Amino acid sequence: MPEPKRPQTPQWGKSVALWVAIILVLVVVVANLSAPSRSTPQSQLPYSEFLAKVEEGAVASVEIRGAEIVGKLANEQQFRTFNPGDPELVRTLREKNVRFDAKPEEGRSLLAAIIFQMLPFLVILGIWILVMRQMQNGAGRGAMGFGKSRAKMLTEKQAKKASSLIVLAVQPGLAGTHR
């Protein structure tokens, strides 16, 4: 009676593809969380042009976030520039009656920081789980197949048949007497 065959385990390529997909999704999520949100497009304005527009009176409002300056011109066009450390900027904005506000620099969100901290650990854990599954499931196939023994377990019936054949091979005169 033949032994029942084990169900085929999925190929290691499928599990690798799954892990690659998971890692790509994590990278996209982290990239989206860490990117600053922009509701409206803003044009980059050199700092010297920004100062010239302030002097002309063409700047309606400004928001200073650390070194970044985001504002709106009189024609409702939005812009952004970076303050190189000009100590006279606030005085100039006051003299030209530009409405301005100061806010702290935007940092990464807590969720993005946690994901960035845990991502290397999760990648190493994922690779370790993949290797362990390969060693348990399909050690005879794939990249980790070099250590699997190809010996098969014998049932009692197969063992008797094998011992009978060994006896017959060693003692050819007993061929007709032993069954």
Z-matrix of the N, CA and C atoms (Angstrom, degrees):
N
C 1 1.441
C 2 1.532 1 108.86
N 3 1.310 2 117.32 1 119.68
C 4 1.469 3 119.08 2 -177.74
C 5 1.521 4 110.77 3 -71.76
N 6 1.338 5 113.76 4 149.28
C 7 1.468 6 119.40 5 178.58
C 8 1.515 7 109.90 6 -73.28
N 9 1.338 8 116.61 7 145.25
C 10 1.475 9 118.22 8 178.25
C 11 1.524 10 109.30 9 -66.60
N 12 1.312 11 114.95 10 140.73
C 13 1.471 12 120.19 11 -179.61
C 14 1.518 13 109.66 12 -78.11
N 15 1.302 14 114.37 13 143.58
C 16 1.461 15 120.26 14 175.25
C 17 1.521 16 109.16 15 -70.91
N 18 1.328 17 116.59 16 146.58
C 19 1.469 18 117.49 17 175.00
C 20 1.528 19 109.05 18 -65.73
N 21 1.312 20 115.13 19 144.32
C 22 1.466 21 120.93 20 -179.67
C 23 1.524 22 109.47 21 -66.60
N 24 1.309 23 116.63 22 130.56
C 25 1.463 24 120.52 23 174.93
C 26 1.523 25 107.95 24 -83.36
N 27 1.335 26 117.63 25 152.09
C 28 1.458 27 119.53 26 179.80
C 29 1.525 28 110.76 27 -61.19
N 30 1.302 29 114.88 28 150.44
C 31 1.464 30 119.16 29 179.88
C 32 1.523 31 110.04 30 -67.25
N 33 1.322 32 115.55 31 153.97
C 34 1.461 33 119.80 32 -176.79
C 35 1.519 34 110.95 33 -65.87
N 36 1.311 35 117.70 34 -22.46
C 37 1.462 36 120.86 35 179.12
C 38 1.515 37 112.44 36 -63.37
N 39 1.339 38 115.91 37 -35.00
C 40 1.463 39 119.06 38 178.95
C 41 1.521 40 111.10 39 -66.51
N 42 1.318 41 116.81 40 -41.66
C 43 1.466 42 118.72 41 179.98
C 44 1.531 43 111.05 42 -69.39
N 45 1.317 44 117.74 43 -35.67
C 46 1.467 45 120.16 44 176.83
C 47 1.522 46 109.43 45 -65.18
N 48 1.330 47 116.58 46 -42.13
C 49 1.463 48 119.80 47 178.80
C 50 1.521 49 110.78 48 -62.92
N 51 1.322 50 117.07 49 -37.95
C 52 1.457 51 120.58 50 177.51
C 53 1.524 52 110.87 51 -62.74
N 54 1.326 53 117.36 52 -44.84
C 55 1.472 54 120.17 53 -179.77
C 56 1.522 55 111.16 54 -67.12
N 57 1.311 56 117.75 55 -37.17
C 58 1.463 57 120.07 56 177.46
C 59 1.528 58 109.47 57 -63.80
N 60 1.333 59 116.53 58 -41.83
C 61 1.467 60 119.98 59 178.90
C 62 1.528 61 110.94 60 -63.65
N 63 1.316 62 117.29 61 -42.00
C 64 1.469 63 121.07 62 179.09
C 65 1.525 64 110.67 63 -62.33
N 66 1.318 65 116.35 64 -44.11
C 67 1.470 66 120.25 65 179.87
C 68 1.525 67 110.58 66 -64.56
N 69 1.328 68 117.59 67 -41.50
C 70 1.464 69 119.90 68 178.71
C 71 1.527 70 111.72 69 -63.42
N 72 1.317 71 117.10 70 -40.41
C 73 1.463 72 120.33 71 177.49
C 74 1.523 73 109.95 72 -62.60
N 75 1.337 74 117.18 73 -43.10
C 76 1.468 75 120.17 74 178.14
C 77 1.520 76 111.53 75 -61.50
N 78 1.326 77 117.22 76 -41.44
C 79 1.467 78 120.45 77 -179.74
C 80 1.525 79 110.30 78 -63.66
N 81 1.336 80 117.06 79 -42.40
C 82 1.464 81 120.26 80 179.73
C 83 1.529 82 110.60 81 -64.95
N 84 1.327 83 116.98 82 -42.98
C 85 1.470 84 120.43 83 179.47
C 86 1.522 85 110.44 84 -62.45
N 87 1.326 86 117.21 85 -45.96
C 88 1.463 87 120.52 86 -179.25
C 89 1.526 88 110.54 87 -64.48
N 90 1.324 89 117.25 88 -40.63
C 91 1.461 90 119.97 89 179.64
C 92 1.525 91 110.84 90 -63.81
N 93 1.326 92 117.17 91 -39.18
C 94 1.461 93 119.71 92 179.31
C 95 1.521 94 112.33 93 -71.50
N 96 1.322 95 117.36 94 -35.33
C 97 1.452 96 119.93 95 179.36
C 98 1.517 97 112.58 96 -72.77
N 99 1.315 98 117.01 97 -32.16
C 100 1.457 99 119.68 98 -176.36
C 101 1.521 100 112.68 99 -86.59
N 102 1.328 101 117.67 100 -17.62
C 103 1.463 102 120.01 101 179.91
C 104 1.525 103 109.34 102 -75.43
N 105 1.310 104 116.55 103 138.39
C 106 1.461 105 118.04 104 178.09
C 107 1.526 106 109.95 105 -66.93
N 108 1.326 107 115.78 106 141.54
C 109 1.458 108 119.41 107 -178.32
C 110 1.523 109 109.67 108 -81.06
N 111 1.308 110 113.94 109 136.85
C 112 1.460 111 119.64 110 179.00
C 113 1.515 112 108.03 111 -130.09
N 114 1.310 113 116.22 112 113.91
C 115 1.453 114 119.18 113 179.86
C 116 1.528 115 111.03 114 -80.70
N 117 1.327 116 117.01 115 -32.51
C 118 1.460 117 120.59 116 179.35
C 119 1.521 118 108.43 117 -129.69
N 120 1.318 119 116.49 118 147.55
C 121 1.468 120 118.72 119 179.52
C 122 1.527 121 110.97 120 -68.32
N 123 1.316 122 115.63 121 141.52
C 124 1.459 123 121.21 122 -179.45
C 125 1.520 124 108.05 123 -125.40
N 126 1.320 125 115.65 124 137.76
C 127 1.455 126 119.14 125 177.64
C 128 1.527 127 109.38 126 -90.31
N 129 1.306 128 115.17 127 145.79
C 130 1.460 129 121.51 128 178.42
C 131 1.519 130 107.78 129 -80.84
N 132 1.313 131 115.49 130 128.62
C 133 1.456 132 121.04 131 -177.50
C 134 1.524 133 108.27 132 -120.93
N 135 1.322 134 118.29 133 126.87
C 136 1.473 135 119.00 134 176.27
C 137 1.528 136 110.20 135 -61.12
N 138 1.316 137 116.30 136 148.82
C 139 1.465 138 121.59 137 -175.28
C 140 1.530 139 111.49 138 -61.87
N 141 1.333 140 117.01 139 -37.01
C 142 1.476 141 119.51 140 179.68
C 143 1.531 142 110.71 141 -65.31
N 144 1.334 143 117.96 142 -38.24
C 145 1.467 144 120.47 143 177.09
C 146 1.525 145 110.21 144 -69.00
N 147 1.326 146 116.69 145 -36.26
C 148 1.462 147 120.49 146 176.92
C 149 1.529 148 109.72 147 -59.50
N 150 1.350 149 117.01 148 -47.77
C 151 1.464 150 120.18 149 179.29
C 152 1.528 151 111.33 150 -62.01
N 153 1.349 152 116.50 151 -38.76
C 154 1.466 153 119.82 152 178.97
C 155 1.530 154 110.58 153 -64.42
N 156 1.337 155 117.03 154 -40.38
C 157 1.472 156 120.56 155 179.54
C 158 1.528 157 110.86 156 -69.06
N 159 1.339 158 117.44 157 -33.38
C 160 1.465 159 119.97 158 175.16
C 161 1.523 160 109.19 159 -64.47
N 162 1.329 161 118.10 160 -44.62
C 163 1.470 162 122.27 161 179.74
C 164 1.518 163 111.24 162 -62.36
N 165 1.378 164 117.11 163 -35.72
C 166 1.468 165 121.06 164 179.29
C 167 1.525 166 111.45 165 -74.63
N 168 1.336 167 117.26 166 -19.54
C 169 1.456 168 120.75 167 -176.09
C 170 1.521 169 112.42 168 87.14
N 171 1.318 170 117.03 169 19.33
C 172 1.467 171 121.48 170 -177.38
C 173 1.522 172 112.90 171 -89.79
N 174 1.337 173 117.59 172 -0.89
C 175 1.473 174 120.54 173 -179.86
C 176 1.521 175 108.29 174 -101.10
N 177 1.367 176 115.66 175 124.41
C 178 1.463 177 120.35 176 -178.07
C 179 1.524 178 111.71 177 -86.38
N 180 1.343 179 116.59 178 -49.15
C 181 1.466 180 119.39 179 -178.04
C 182 1.530 181 109.46 180 -149.43
N 183 1.332 182 114.16 181 156.84
C 184 1.463 183 120.77 182 -177.08
C 185 1.523 184 108.52 183 -141.13
N 186 1.334 185 115.09 184 142.09
C 187 1.460 186 121.42 185 172.62
C 188 1.526 187 107.06 186 -123.32
N 189 1.320 188 116.28 187 122.44
C 190 1.464 189 121.40 188 -177.00
C 191 1.527 190 107.47 189 -101.84
N 192 1.330 191 116.37 190 118.57
C 193 1.475 192 122.89 191 178.44
C 194 1.525 193 108.29 192 -118.23
N 195 1.305 194 116.43 193 89.56
C 196 1.461 195 119.47 194 -176.55
C 197 1.512 196 108.83 195 67.37
N 198 1.327 197 117.11 196 -119.25
C 199 1.458 198 121.33 197 178.32
C 200 1.524 199 111.52 198 -91.94
N 201 1.326 200 117.69 199 -11.02
C 202 1.462 201 121.27 200 -179.06
C 203 1.524 202 110.16 201 -88.32
N 204 1.331 203 115.29 202 136.86
C 205 1.459 204 121.78 203 177.86
C 206 1.523 205 107.51 204 -119.73
N 207 1.325 206 116.01 205 121.48
C 208 1.465 207 121.86 206 177.62
C 209 1.511 208 106.69 207 -117.66
N 210 1.334 209 116.42 208 134.06
C 211 1.457 210 117.89 209 -177.16
C 212 1.502 211 113.73 210 -153.79
N 213 1.348 212 113.30 211 -177.97
C 214 1.454 213 121.26 212 -179.03
C 215 1.521 214 107.63 213 -131.28
N 216 1.313 215 114.89 214 132.07
C 217 1.456 216 120.14 215 176.70
C 218 1.522 217 109.37 216 -79.72
N 219 1.319 218 116.61 217 172.10
C 220 1.460 219 121.53 218 179.86
C 221 1.528 220 111.18 219 -63.76
N 222 1.339 221 118.06 220 -26.94
C 223 1.468 222 121.33 221 179.70
C 224 1.536 223 111.87 222 -89.95
N 225 1.344 224 117.51 223 18.89
C 226 1.471 225 125.36 224 177.22
C 227 1.536 226 113.87 225 69.87
N 228 1.307 227 118.00 226 7.04
C 229 1.474 228 120.33 227 175.87
C 230 1.523 229 108.32 228 -77.88
N 231 1.345 230 115.63 229 133.27
C 232 1.456 231 119.45 230 -179.98
C 233 1.528 232 109.67 231 -92.05
N 234 1.326 233 115.14 232 150.04
C 235 1.469 234 121.12 233 -179.87
C 236 1.515 235 109.03 234 -144.60
N 237 1.323 236 113.76 235 167.41
C 238 1.465 237 119.65 236 171.45
C 239 1.523 238 108.39 237 -146.94
N 240 1.320 239 114.40 238 148.99
C 241 1.458 240 121.81 239 178.76
C 242 1.520 241 107.63 240 -152.45
N 243 1.316 242 116.12 241 177.39
C 244 1.465 243 120.76 242 -178.71
C 245 1.522 244 109.51 243 -123.22
N 246 1.320 245 114.79 244 135.74
C 247 1.456 246 121.62 245 179.83
C 248 1.526 247 108.10 246 -82.95
N 249 1.320 248 117.90 247 121.37
C 250 1.467 249 119.89 248 179.12
C 251 1.525 250 113.05 249 -78.60
N 252 1.318 251 117.62 250 7.86
C 253 1.464 252 120.58 251 -179.90
C 254 1.516 253 111.49 252 105.47
N 255 1.314 254 117.01 253 29.15
C 256 1.462 255 122.88 254 -178.74
C 257 1.535 256 109.50 255 -71.50
N 258 1.349 257 118.44 256 112.40
C 259 1.463 258 120.22 257 -179.20
C 260 1.533 259 113.02 258 -73.64
N 261 1.314 260 118.16 259 -15.65
C 262 1.469 261 122.24 260 -177.10
C 263 1.518 262 112.48 261 -93.23
N 264 1.336 263 118.54 262 2.42
C 265 1.469 264 121.29 263 -174.02
C 266 1.532 265 111.58 264 -62.10
N 267 1.325 266 118.13 265 -48.37
C 268 1.466 267 120.99 266 -177.41
C 269 1.524 268 110.46 267 -63.19
N 270 1.328 269 117.17 268 -41.51
C 271 1.468 270 120.38 269 178.74
C 272 1.528 271 110.26 270 -62.47
N 273 1.334 272 117.34 271 -42.19
C 274 1.467 273 121.30 272 179.65
C 275 1.522 274 110.82 273 -63.96
N 276 1.342 275 116.68 274 -42.81
C 277 1.463 276 120.16 275 179.14
C 278 1.527 277 111.27 276 -62.92
N 279 1.324 278 117.43 277 -38.91
C 280 1.477 279 121.17 278 178.30
C 281 1.529 280 111.00 279 -65.80
N 282 1.330 281 116.09 280 -43.91
C 283 1.469 282 119.91 281 -178.41
C 284 1.519 283 111.55 282 -61.66
N 285 1.327 284 117.35 283 -34.89
C 286 1.466 285 121.52 284 -176.85
C 287 1.530 286 112.21 285 -94.43
N 288 1.342 287 117.00 286 8.85
C 289 1.467 288 122.95 287 178.17
C 290 1.526 289 113.52 288 56.03
N 291 1.317 290 115.08 289 42.28
C 292 1.461 291 120.44 290 175.96
C 293 1.525 292 107.08 291 -91.23
N 294 1.340 293 115.27 292 127.19
C 295 1.467 294 119.63 293 177.32
C 296 1.525 295 107.43 294 -72.15
N 297 1.343 296 116.52 295 127.07
C 298 1.467 297 119.37 296 -179.23
C 299 1.511 298 110.67 297 -137.63
N 300 1.338 299 113.85 298 156.07
C 301 1.455 300 121.85 299 -179.65
C 302 1.531 301 106.61 300 -139.79
N 303 1.312 302 116.26 301 147.73
C 304 1.462 303 120.71 302 178.47
C 305 1.521 304 109.01 303 -118.68
N 306 1.325 305 116.25 304 133.17
C 307 1.463 306 122.36 305 178.37
C 308 1.524 307 108.75 306 -132.33
N 309 1.323 308 117.02 307 156.57
C 310 1.468 309 118.23 308 176.98
C 311 1.531 310 110.71 309 -68.82
N 312 1.314 311 114.22 310 158.04
C 313 1.463 312 119.53 311 178.82
C 314 1.517 313 110.76 312 -59.49
N 315 1.336 314 116.35 313 140.58
C 316 1.456 315 120.28 314 177.63
C 317 1.519 316 108.99 315 -75.68
N 318 1.300 317 115.19 316 127.23
C 319 1.456 318 119.75 317 176.02
C 320 1.521 319 109.39 318 -106.47
N 321 1.313 320 115.32 319 177.95
C 322 1.459 321 119.51 320 176.75
C 323 1.516 322 109.55 321 -68.85
N 324 1.306 323 115.64 322 151.08
C 325 1.457 324 119.69 323 177.56
C 326 1.531 325 109.35 324 -69.95
N 327 1.309 326 115.77 325 162.36
C 328 1.461 327 120.77 326 179.83
C 329 1.520 328 110.88 327 -61.64
N 330 1.326 329 116.98 328 -41.51
C 331 1.463 330 120.58 329 179.75
C 332 1.524 331 111.16 330 -62.13
N 333 1.325 332 117.68 331 -43.50
C 334 1.463 333 120.88 332 178.88
C 335 1.523 334 110.71 333 -64.00
N 336 1.318 335 117.25 334 -40.56
C 337 1.469 336 120.24 335 179.07
C 338 1.526 337 110.78 336 -63.75
N 339 1.334 338 116.93 337 -41.64
C 340 1.471 339 120.12 338 179.17
C 341 1.521 340 110.25 339 -64.47
N 342 1.331 341 117.23 340 -43.73
C 343 1.467 342 119.91 341 179.94
C 344 1.519 343 110.57 342 -63.87
N 345 1.334 344 117.64 343 -42.80
C 346 1.463 345 119.87 344 178.30
C 347 1.529 346 111.48 345 -61.37
N 348 1.326 347 116.94 346 -37.71
C 349 1.457 348 119.89 347 179.58
C 350 1.518 349 111.97 348 -70.69
N 351 1.330 350 117.54 349 -36.25
C 352 1.462 351 121.37 350 -174.88
C 353 1.522 352 113.74 351 -89.92
N 354 1.328 353 118.57 352 -16.11
C 355 1.461 354 121.28 353 -174.43
C 356 1.528 355 113.27 354 -57.37
N 357 1.327 356 120.94 355 -47.71
C 358 1.468 357 118.72 356 178.82
C 359 1.532 358 112.41 357 -61.09
N 360 1.332 359 116.48 358 -40.32
C 361 1.458 360 119.90 359 178.62
C 362 1.528 361 110.73 360 -62.82
N 363 1.340 362 116.80 361 -42.95
C 364 1.457 363 120.66 362 -179.69
C 365 1.528 364 111.99 363 -65.38
N 366 1.323 365 117.23 364 -37.43
C 367 1.460 366 120.16 365 177.85
C 368 1.524 367 110.49 366 -65.62
N 369 1.325 368 117.18 367 -45.63
C 370 1.467 369 120.41 368 178.88
C 371 1.522 370 110.26 369 -63.64
N 372 1.329 371 117.44 370 -42.46
C 373 1.460 372 121.05 371 177.80
C 374 1.532 373 111.09 372 -62.04
N 375 1.305 374 117.10 373 -41.72
C 376 1.462 375 121.05 374 178.69
C 377 1.522 376 112.16 375 -63.08
N 378 1.317 377 117.16 376 -43.11
C 379 1.468 378 120.53 377 178.13
C 380 1.517 379 109.91 378 -65.02
N 381 1.315 380 117.04 379 -40.53
C 382 1.474 381 120.30 380 179.42
C 383 1.525 382 110.76 381 -63.30
N 384 1.336 383 117.29 382 -44.20
C 385 1.466 384 120.75 383 178.40
C 386 1.521 385 110.27 384 -62.82
N 387 1.329 386 117.60 385 -41.50
C 388 1.458 387 121.35 386 178.42
C 389 1.525 388 111.24 387 -60.08
N 390 1.317 389 116.79 388 -45.17
C 391 1.469 390 120.49 389 179.83
C 392 1.530 391 110.77 390 -65.18
N 393 1.328 392 117.10 391 -42.00
C 394 1.465 393 120.06 392 179.43
C 395 1.529 394 111.45 393 -63.89
N 396 1.321 395 116.85 394 -40.80
C 397 1.471 396 119.33 395 177.86
C 398 1.518 397 110.92 396 -64.34
N 399 1.317 398 116.50 397 -38.42
C 400 1.462 399 119.30 398 179.33
C 401 1.519 400 110.61 399 -65.85
N 402 1.312 401 116.54 400 -37.74
C 403 1.465 402 119.53 401 -179.12
C 404 1.522 403 110.92 402 -69.33
N 405 1.324 404 118.42 403 -32.62
C 406 1.453 405 120.87 404 -178.11
C 407 1.517 406 112.29 405 -85.74
N 408 1.304 407 118.08 406 -46.82
C 409 1.462 408 121.10 407 -172.08
C 410 1.510 409 114.09 408 -78.56
N 411 1.264 410 118.07 409 -57.70
C 412 1.448 411 120.03 410 -170.84
C 413 1.509 412 111.92 411 -129.15
N 414 1.315 413 116.65 412 55.88
C 415 1.463 414 119.13 413 -174.68
C 416 1.520 415 111.45 414 -63.75
N 417 1.303 416 118.56 415 -21.31
C 418 1.467 417 120.33 416 -179.98
C 419 1.505 418 112.81 417 -82.77
N 420 1.316 419 117.82 418 -11.98
C 421 1.456 420 121.62 419 -177.61
C 422 1.525 421 109.30 420 -121.30
N 423 1.269 422 115.28 421 159.69
C 424 1.454 423 119.88 422 172.60
C 425 1.517 424 113.73 423 79.47
N 426 1.320 425 114.39 424 -161.78
C 427 1.453 426 120.95 425 -172.49
C 428 1.519 427 113.01 426 -68.71
N 429 1.331 428 117.94 427 -27.65
C 430 1.456 429 120.50 428 -176.92
C 431 1.530 430 112.04 429 -101.24
N 432 1.327 431 118.37 430 24.46
C 433 1.456 432 121.60 431 -172.49
C 434 1.508 433 115.57 432 -86.36
N 435 1.305 434 119.91 433 4.55
C 436 1.459 435 120.43 434 -174.30
C 437 1.516 436 113.86 435 -76.11
N 438 1.325 437 119.81 436 -15.44
C 439 1.462 438 120.30 437 -172.91
C 440 1.516 439 115.32 438 -107.77
N 441 1.317 440 118.97 439 5.83
C 442 1.457 441 120.04 440 -175.40
C 443 1.522 442 110.52 441 -85.28
N 444 1.320 443 115.10 442 133.53
C 445 1.460 444 121.06 443 175.38
C 446 1.516 445 108.24 444 -77.87
N 447 1.310 446 116.65 445 137.04
C 448 1.459 447 121.12 446 179.67
C 449 1.529 448 111.38 447 -96.36
N 450 1.308 449 117.93 448 8.67
C 451 1.463 450 121.68 449 178.51
C 452 1.529 451 108.77 450 -69.00
N 453 1.365 452 114.95 451 145.70
C 454 1.457 453 119.79 452 -178.86
C 455 1.520 454 108.77 453 -112.65
N 456 1.313 455 115.42 454 149.08
C 457 1.458 456 120.72 455 176.60
C 458 1.524 457 108.94 456 -77.27
N 459 1.325 458 116.31 457 137.21
C 460 1.455 459 121.21 458 178.72
C 461 1.521 460 109.74 459 -98.83
N 462 1.329 461 115.64 460 139.20
C 463 1.462 462 119.24 461 172.64
C 464 1.526 463 107.97 462 -82.43
N 465 1.309 464 116.94 463 171.10
C 466 1.464 465 120.84 464 -178.53
C 467 1.531 466 110.82 465 -62.15
N 468 1.314 467 117.14 466 -39.72
C 469 1.467 468 121.91 467 -179.50
C 470 1.527 469 110.24 468 -64.81
N 471 1.324 470 116.28 469 -43.31
C 472 1.459 471 120.04 470 179.15
C 473 1.527 472 110.89 471 -67.02
N 474 1.339 473 116.65 472 -34.29
C 475 1.467 474 120.06 473 179.64
C 476 1.522 475 110.69 474 -66.76
N 477 1.357 476 118.94 475 -41.72
C 478 1.471 477 121.65 476 178.18
C 479 1.513 478 110.58 477 -63.52
N 480 1.324 479 116.37 478 -42.69
C 481 1.465 480 120.31 479 179.73
C 482 1.523 481 110.76 480 -63.30
N 483 1.347 482 115.96 481 -41.47
C 484 1.456 483 119.93 482 179.76
C 485 1.526 484 110.76 483 -66.96
N 486 1.336 485 118.09 484 -40.25
C 487 1.464 486 119.48 485 179.99
C 488 1.523 487 110.76 486 -68.01
N 489 1.346 488 116.90 487 -34.50
C 490 1.462 489 119.74 488 176.56
C 491 1.509 490 110.59 489 -63.79
N 492 1.319 491 117.42 490 -41.22
C 493 1.464 492 120.56 491 179.41
C 494 1.516 493 111.23 492 -66.58
N 495 1.326 494 116.63 493 -35.64
C 496 1.467 495 120.28 494 178.97
C 497 1.522 496 109.57 495 -66.90
N 498 1.334 497 116.97 496 -43.16
C 499 1.469 498 120.72 497 179.69
C 500 1.524 499 109.88 498 -63.45
N 501 1.323 500 116.95 499 -41.36
C 502 1.461 501 120.34 500 -179.89
C 503 1.520 502 111.32 501 -66.11
N 504 1.294 503 115.95 502 -35.06
C 505 1.460 504 119.06 503 179.55
C 506 1.519 505 111.44 504 -71.15
N 507 1.319 506 117.45 505 -34.61
C 508 1.457 507 121.45 506 -178.36
C 509 1.535 508 110.51 507 -79.33
N 510 1.332 509 117.01 508 -40.13
C 511 1.463 510 121.69 509 -177.00
C 512 1.528 511 108.61 510 -119.32
N 513 1.332 512 119.11 511 87.95
C 514 1.451 513 121.22 512 -174.75
C 515 1.543 514 112.37 513 -65.27
N 516 1.290 515 121.07 514 -21.14
C 517 1.457 516 122.47 515 -178.55
C 518 1.505 517 113.22 516 -72.17
N 519 1.319 518 118.54 517 -14.72
C 520 1.448 519 121.36 518 -178.60
C 521 1.517 520 113.42 519 -93.16
N 522 1.296 521 117.70 520 11.28
C 523 1.453 522 121.48 521 -174.75
C 524 1.506 523 112.53 522 -60.13
N 525 1.288 524 119.94 523 -36.02
C 526 1.448 525 121.13 524 -178.04
C 527 1.517 526 112.32 525 -88.49
N 528 1.327 527 120.49 526 -16.36
C 529 1.443 528 121.94 527 -173.68
C 530 1.513 529 113.89 528 -93.67
N 531 1.264 530 119.68 529 -27.33
C 532 1.483 531 121.84 530 -174.16
C 533 1.514 532 111.45 531 -103.61
N 534 1.285 533 116.08 532 134.63
C 535 1.449 534 120.71 533 175.31
C 536 1.476 535 112.17 534 -122.47
